[in-house]
Amino acid sequence: MTPTEISDTYLHVRRLNPRRDLNAVANLVEAAFELKHDPEGAWILRQMRAYAQRAQSFPDMIRLSGAPDGFVWEENGKIVGNISIVSYPQGNSRIILIANVAVAPEYRRRGIASALTRHALRYVRQWPRVQVWLQVRSENQAAVQMYTQLGFEFIYALSQWRYAPARLLPAAERVGFPQSLRVGARKLADWSAQARWLAINYPLQTRWYLNANLDAFSPWSVLMPSRWQNILEVRHLVLRDNKQLLGTLSWQKTRLSSDLLWLALPDEPGEDMRANMLLSALINNEDPVRPLSLEYPRGRAQLGIQSAGFTLARNLDWMKLRNF
């Protein structure tokens, strides 16, 4: 059953004013999602606050580029709720991501998040050829239930992992792996299996969010000048048992708060050990100086990723609005 909307919603919901609201929204999102010690979250908050500062510095401009969109819930002149609407153009259509649904702790359990979401959905229904997606923390079952009642369905779940390179002592050498296993450089013949595993682990239907064209990882990209920059920004490691390919790891340097890792392994016994060997080889041999971020299907290779020194940042469910 769809939740009943708060009767006086129209008195409290208004369009986000980036010039006036962003600092308050950043503070609300930081507190609601406990982002103070989250590097990626802190980076997003810095972007929001930087935009607010630019907007205040150039008050005569009608709209600065990159202005966020969404709605806020205001009571007694205070912003206590927020919902962000992020648009991703896809040819003649667009994908909408519902994000940053946050309510101040003292105002929760009043239906504000549900009312904001319904208001945002009415707004995006005005656009033709739209898909609506969102991410929600897997353990937040109250939010999962709310979104289900509003017409969203679960698609799949992932885990986000983080690695911080700062350490006082060199990482210990890994022991106990079979002697026949070796980590080395990728060969042309490896791409077929790598592409197949990447397609499974990073589904095409949500790859727009990652802003990644994994076809650019192909060794044949060297023949396409438009992809040369991608080639320079990506390193590939592979794991072999003699001549058999067991998995690959791609390290993509970015201008974001962290570099990205793409782990391509088959879902079969030994996945933990393979993940551990590839990630440990990258850390020990390449000695990355920037934080590393890795997304991987939830529940897979957890022990191997943790054993390589990564910490779990969060588990997320991808949900998509039905019959939109």
C-alpha positions, -999 to 999 in steps of 0.1 A, spaced: 0 0 0 14 35 -9 19 57 21 -5 86 26 10 119 19 13 146 46 -18 169 42 2 201 43 31 190 21 26 220 -2 33 244 27 68 229 33 82 217 0 99 241 -24 124 239 -52 161 240 -41 177 274 -45 214 266 -50 225 301 -41 207 302 -8 203 266 3 234 246 -6 254 251 26 224 241 47 217 211 25 254 200 27 252 202 65 220 182 65 233 155 42 266 152 61 247 147 94 221 123 80 246 100 63 275 104 88 299 115 60 324 132 82 349 104 79 339 92 44 364 104 18 340 102 -12 312 118 8 334 145 20 345 152 -16 308 156 -27 301 179 2 332 200 -8 317 203 -43 284 215 -29 300 241 -6 323 253 -34 293 258 -57 275 278 -29 306 300 -25 308 306 -63 271 315 -63 276 340 -36 306 355 -53 288 360 -86 252 370 -75 244 387 -109 247 355 -129 213 339 -136 226 303 -132 261 289 -128 270 258 -147 266 225 -127 238 239 -106 222 210 -86 184 204 -88 160 191 -63 136 200 -35 138 209 2 115 206 32 114 238 52 98 244 86 100 276 106 126 289 81 149 259 86 157 233 60 151 199 76 147 177 45 162 173 11 160 153 -21 183 157 -51 175 150 -88 205 142 -110 199 139 -147 220 117 -170 212 123 -208 211 91 -228 206 100 -265 169 110 -269 160 99 -233 174 105 -199 180 86 -167 171 103 -134 189 94 -102 171 102 -69 198 110 -44 206 127 -10 172 119 5 179 132 39 158 143 69 171 159 101 170 134 130 145 153 151 120 154 121 121 117 112 92 93 112 68 119 101 67 109 64 89 137 52 112 115 31 82 98 15 65 131 7 97 145 -8 101 114 -30 65 115 -43 69 153 -50 101 146 -70 85 118 -89 56 140 -99 81 166 -112 101 141 -133 70 126 -148 67 157 -169 97 146 -190 93 120 -218 113 88 -220 127 88 -185 140 60 -163 142 66 -125 168 49 -103 181 53 -68 206 37 -44 198 30 -8 219 14 19 211 -22 22 207 -22 59 182 7 59 152 -16 56 127 12 65 139 32 34 139 0 12 103 -6 23 93 30 16 107 29 -19 91 -4 -26 57 10 -16 63 39 -39 69 16 -69 106 9 -69 119 -26 -74 152 -42 -63 176 -48 -92 209 -59 -75 232 -51 -46 269 -40 -45 296 -33 -19 318 -2 -20 353 -8 -7 380 18 1 418 16 5 438 44 22 475 42 11 489 60 41 508 35 63 538 36 86 554 3 75 556 -16 42 528 -41 36 537 -76 46 545 -100 18 517 -123 11 524 -160 16 505 -193 13 494 -189 -23 500 -218 -47 533 -215 -64 518 -219 -99 498 -186 -95 514 -155 -110 503 -119 -114 516 -102 -145 508 -81 -175 477 -85 -197 479 -101 -231 457 -95 -261 440 -129 -257 429 -120 -222 404 -94 -232 376 -117 -242 373 -132 -207 380 -99 -190 352 -82 -210 328 -111 -201 335 -109 -164 333 -71 -164 299 -72 -180 286 -95 -152 302 -76 -123 294 -41 -136 260 -44 -153 254 -23 -183 220 -10 -170 237 11 -143 271 18 -159 259 53 -167 263 61 -130 299 50 -131 306 72 -161 326 44 -175 330 30 -210 346 -4 -202 351 -10 -239 379 15 -236 397 -11 -215 401 -32 -247 437 -36 -259 425 -27 -294 418 9 -281 453 17 -292 439 18 -327 414 46 -318 430 80 -311 399 91 -292 407 65 -265 444 72 -262 438 92 -230 420 63 -214 449 40 -223 473 63 -204 450 64 -173 445 26 -170 468 -2 -159 459 -39 -161 471 -68 -140 461 -104 -146 463 -136 -125 473 -169 -141 477 -205 -131 504 -214 -156 486 -205 -189 450 -203 -176 436 -168 -169 420 -166 -135 411 -129 -132 421 -93 -140 423 -60 -122 422 -26 -138 435 5 -120 420 37 -134 435 70 -124 410 98 -121 406 135 -111 381 125 -84 388 120 -47 401 85 -54 414 62 -82 390 35 -94 396 -3 -94 377 -27 -117 379 -63 -105 370 -89 -131 366 -124 -117 343 -153 -124 318 -162 -96 333 -195 -87 353 -212 -59 386 -195 -52 373 -160 -59 385 -147 -25 421 -159 -31 421 -145 -66 409 -111 -54 434 -110 -26 463 -119 -49 454 -92 -75 448 -64 -50 478 -73 -29 500 -73 -61 488 -38 -70 494 -24 -36 528 -40 -30 542 -35 -65 526 -3 -77 525 15 -43 496 37 -51 497 71 -33 460 81 -38 430 64 -21 415 35 -41 378 28 -46 363 -6 -56 327 -16 -63 319 -52 -64 288 -74 -62 277 -77 -26 286 -109 -9 314 -119 -33 351 -120 -25 346 -102 8 373 -120 27 398 -117 -1 392 -79 -5 394 -73 32 426 -94 35 442 -71 9 437 -41 33 404 -27 20 376 -16 43 339 -18 36 324 16 32 288 6 26 264 -19 10 240 -4 -15 208 -17 -32 201 -5 -67 163 1 -72 144 11 -103 109 27 -106 85 3 -122 60 12 -150 72 48 -153 
